[in-house]
């Protein structure tokens, strides 16, 4: 009789290694993870490096939707309903390593492993919160403040797991 397994699922090990339905992809700067119009058949987990998710208008104007650091997922639209086509393009900004997880394997592990589902859900909620902050920034802040925020985000300031850099307040006293 087969009883419950005594092995504990380790999300870090799952995301750190190739396996059934998963393969590691090495990327150089400007390498494409996926392009708009490609089949949405997998999710990528950026193990290390940086990437961006962007769209390009018919007139050629590019809009960056989000910047990704190691520890982030991209391509999660492949999990929505039936697999369709990609609506954006993901490109490596730096030399990067990504784990490509096939849609079927991602769905399986999300259903069977609650620790992984929790990790993925926390990532998605953080992405939604950042997207909302980006929208508020775009709607209400002057261009100088938006530029400063974007530069801080690109530098990775305030990212989870990163040390915070505190700039001391200057004195206005004259010597």
C-alpha positions, 0 to 999 in steps of 0.5 A: 500500500502506498502511503503519503510521501515523507519527502518535503517539497523544496521550492528553491530546489525546484526552481534551481534545477532542471527536471521533468518539464523544466530546463535551464537557459543561459542568456546573454544581454539582449537575448530574447526569452520570448516575443510577442506573438509566440505561443504562451506555453511556458513560464520563466523563473529568472534565477540570476540576472536582469530582464525587462518585459516590454511592448512595442506599438505599431509606430515602433514606440517601446514601453517597458512594463516591468524590470525583473531581477533574479528571483522573478517570474515572467510569462505567467500569462501562459497559465490563464485559461487556455494557452494563447499567444504572448502579448509582450516581449521579454529580453535579458538586460544582463547575462542571465540564467533562467529556468523555463518551466513548461505550462503543464509542469507549472500547473501540476506543481501549483496544484500539488505543492502548496508551498510553491503556490504560496511563493508564486502567489506572493510574487504575483501580488507583489508584481500587481502592487508595483504595477499599481504604484507605477500607474499612480507614479505615471498619473500623479508625479512630475517627470523629474520624480518619475525619472528619479523613481525609475533610476532607483528601481533600475539600480535595484534599490528597495528590492527584497533581499537587497541592503537598503542604502540610506542617504543622510539628510544634509545640514542647511547651516552655513559654515 
